[in-house]
């Protein structure tokens, strides 16, 4: 019984540690400067529309990186709005994005986004 409990605790710790490690993100700030590329997909006799973006993003140190992400809306994102895009550190892809106010963007990231 103690052996089983020890193995169970170890498995939970390993699984939790792996998920924490893989879930870490780097934040980049982008300005929506175009309407994105319209993407239409069909699945199960339904049509889905979304918009794909490739925009220059800047981290809190002002380091530039091209961010590729999908808007996941049936309409383009609002032009000239700012987003904080969270990208996975240890695997490719964007985890999430959220709209932010320009005043909330770190100073070193603000300059290239004006």
JOCOR-V820323 format. One record per residue. N is the residue number from 1. BURIAL is 1 if it has 16 or more other ideal C-beta (glycine too) atoms within 10 Angstrom, else 0. D_CENTER is the distance of its C-alpha to the mean C-alpha in whole Angstrom. Layout:
n=N burial=BURIAL d_center=D_CENTER
n=N burial=BURIAL d_center=D_CENTER
//
This chain:
n=1 burial=0 d_center=43
n=2 burial=0 d_center=42
n=3 burial=0 d_center=41
n=4 burial=0 d_center=39
n=5 burial=0 d_center=37
n=6 burial=0 d_center=36
n=7 burial=0 d_center=35
n=8 burial=0 d_center=33
n=9 burial=0 d_center=32
n=10 burial=0 d_center=31
n=11 burial=0 d_center=29
n=12 burial=0 d_center=27
n=13 burial=0 d_center=26
n=14 burial=0 d_center=25
n=15 burial=0 d_center=23
n=16 burial=0 d_center=21
n=17 burial=0 d_center=21
n=18 burial=0 d_center=19
n=19 burial=0 d_center=17
n=20 burial=0 d_center=16
n=21 burial=0 d_center=16
n=22 burial=0 d_center=13
n=23 burial=0 d_center=11
n=24 burial=0 d_center=11
n=25 burial=0 d_center=8
n=26 burial=0 d_center=9
n=27 burial=1 d_center=8
n=28 burial=1 d_center=9
n=29 burial=1 d_center=10
n=30 burial=1 d_center=11
n=31 burial=1 d_center=14
n=32 burial=1 d_center=14
n=33 burial=0 d_center=17
n=34 burial=0 d_center=18
n=35 burial=0 d_center=18
n=36 burial=1 d_center=16
n=37 burial=0 d_center=18
n=38 burial=0 d_center=19
n=39 burial=0 d_center=18
n=40 burial=0 d_center=21
n=41 burial=0 d_center=21
n=42 burial=0 d_center=24
n=43 burial=0 d_center=24
n=44 burial=0 d_center=27
n=45 burial=0 d_center=29
n=46 burial=0 d_center=26
n=47 burial=0 d_center=24
n=48 burial=0 d_center=21
n=49 burial=0 d_center=19
n=50 burial=1 d_center=16
n=51 burial=1 d_center=15
n=52 burial=0 d_center=13
n=53 burial=1 d_center=12
n=54 burial=0 d_center=12
n=55 burial=1 d_center=12
n=56 burial=0 d_center=13
n=57 burial=1 d_center=11
n=58 burial=1 d_center=13
n=59 burial=1 d_center=13
n=60 burial=0 d_center=15
n=61 burial=0 d_center=18
n=62 burial=0 d_center=17
n=63 burial=0 d_center=16
n=64 burial=0 d_center=15
n=65 burial=0 d_center=13
n=66 burial=0 d_center=12
n=67 burial=1 d_center=9
n=68 burial=0 d_center=9
n=69 burial=1 d_center=7
n=70 burial=0 d_center=9
n=71 burial=1 d_center=10
n=72 burial=0 d_center=12
n=73 burial=0 d_center=15
n=74 burial=0 d_center=18
n=75 burial=0 d_center=18
n=76 burial=1 d_center=17
n=77 burial=1 d_center=15
n=78 burial=0 d_center=17
n=79 burial=0 d_center=18
n=80 burial=0 d_center=18
n=81 burial=0 d_center=16
n=82 burial=1 d_center=13
n=83 burial=1 d_center=10
n=84 burial=1 d_center=8
n=85 burial=1 d_center=4
n=86 burial=1 d_center=4
n=87 burial=1 d_center=4
n=88 burial=0 d_center=7
n=89 burial=0 d_center=10
n=90 burial=0 d_center=13
n=91 burial=0 d_center=12
n=92 burial=0 d_center=10
n=93 burial=0 d_center=7
n=94 burial=1 d_center=3
n=95 burial=1 d_center=4
n=96 burial=0 d_center=4
n=97 burial=1 d_center=5
n=98 burial=0 d_center=9
n=99 burial=0 d_center=12
n=100 burial=1 d_center=14
n=101 burial=0 d_center=17
n=102 burial=0 d_center=18
n=103 burial=0 d_center=20
n=104 burial=0 d_center=18
n=105 burial=1 d_center=16
n=106 burial=0 d_center=17
n=107 burial=0 d_center=21
n=108 burial=0 d_center=20
n=109 burial=1 d_center=17
n=110 burial=1 d_center=19
n=111 burial=0 d_center=21
n=112 burial=0 d_center=20
n=113 burial=1 d_center=18
n=114 burial=0 d_center=21
//
